[in-house]
Amino acid sequence: MKENIPQLKWRCLGESVRGASHVRSGLPNQDAIRWFPESGIGLPLILAVSDGHGSAKSFRSDRGSRFAVETAIKVIQEFFLSSQSSDINFSALKDAAQRLLPPRLVNEWRKAVNKDLGLSENDEEKLTNKPNFTDEEKQILVDKDGEAAWQAVENNYFLAYGATVLAVLVTDFFIVYIQLGDGDILEVDSKGNTTRPLERDPNLIANETTSLCMNKAWNEFQVHIKPYPQGTPKEIPALILVSTDGYSNSFSTDEGFFKIGQDYRQMFKSNLTEEVRQKLEGFLQETSEKGSGDDITLGMIKRLEEDDRDYLTDRVEDLDRKVILVEESNMRQQENISVFESKVNDLKQQQYTIQKAVYWGFIWGFSLIMGTFLISNAFSSYLFFRLNKVEKMLNELKEPKSGEKGQSQPLNSPSNTSSPPPETTPSQVPTPIPP
């Protein structure tokens, strides 16, 4: 389904001002506003607004409204995470939103109140502890509205924190509207037409309102879920306004109040979101002074349209970011090339060093071999001549010189002939002659 949904850009902003009458009477601002994410950019977007009751019995309603917006953000975040699915069943989603969100929101708000009262989670039922109301708070209420008013607070601790709550969740697939009590949620389409996505509660008469402090308050909630139409972005709200009743009460008619939808939409055509935010406080203060005198809180969720300043600025910024990214990419590429060239040069230097070492190693090795060869030849020659000389001397020792006593005759000498001496026989012996 997500492929069929246009990827839109959204902005959230808001402001809360202390009412002119509260300034005069010294009362604090009893409204509260909060959104998520805090930057106000991107989806999912959650906007919550609360109006603390101005009656004397709700003397801690400024805290009650703060707890209301904090609780709404928390509970709606949890709901959104649990509703994530690749194929959304809007019928089941609507049933879950209407059935689960109100009781969860009320219960979490009451836990926050109990904690602020110094009560543990079960103290309210066990009645083992007393809330930390001060004597000053009691005295102010009794002096103004009598002992019965204080008795009402003792019977329902939450009355001191009484507050309304209005919240909007915008996702990629749907919008959820939630309201308890007075206040207004307005939708403004791409043509400037302003409508209410929720019907006015007929039980809200004069200054009476439903509240988080009521018994079974979850039964009084209005919850509406609106899926994105399968069409162009123009069919999706261009602007959603969420305000406390101090704003609408400053106008004499609904028509006059509804005109703010078109006015604010036009402001985004010529102003950036931040510029609208800066002007918003002044607008609301002037409205309170000239109108209801009550605290006024306004939150806005804006879908960027093509002729909005933010849209055009975003496109320029996107182009600038792309240029920067390209330049950074080129710089990184150049750095990589430089690193690569440096490594190549290092390798070349190492190669040259190795070649030089090999060359000189060869020279020194060759010189050493040749030197060893020459020395070996010289030594061998020396040993050869020495050996010949020794052999000659040995031969000379074996052959005595001629004429020397005891020296043997030559083999061919007559004295060495082996012929035996002639035999002499007796007949051959000369007979001596007688005298």
Secondary structure as UniProt FT lines:
FT   HELIX           2..4
FT   STRAND          10..17
FT   HELIX           20..25
FT   STRAND          31..36
FT   TURN            38..39
FT   STRAND          45..52
FT   TURN            56..57
FT   TURN            59..60
FT   HELIX           61..82
FT   HELIX           90..116
FT   TURN            117..118
FT   TURN            121..122
FT   HELIX           123..126
FT   HELIX           135..145
FT   HELIX           147..155
FT   HELIX           157..161
FT   STRAND          165..170
FT   STRAND          174..180
FT   STRAND          184..188
FT   TURN            190..191
FT   STRAND          194..195
FT   TURN            202..203
FT   TURN            206..207
FT   TURN            212..213
FT   TURN            215..216
FT   HELIX           217..220
FT   STRAND          222..227
FT   HELIX           233..235
FT   STRAND          239..243
FT   HELIX           245..248
FT   TURN            249..250
FT   HELIX           254..270
FT   HELIX           273..290
FT   TURN            291..292
FT   STRAND          296..303
FT   TURN            306..307
FT   HELIX           309..398
FT   TURN            402..403
FT   TURN            405..406
FT   TURN            411..412
FT   HELIX           414..416
FT   HELIX           426..428
//
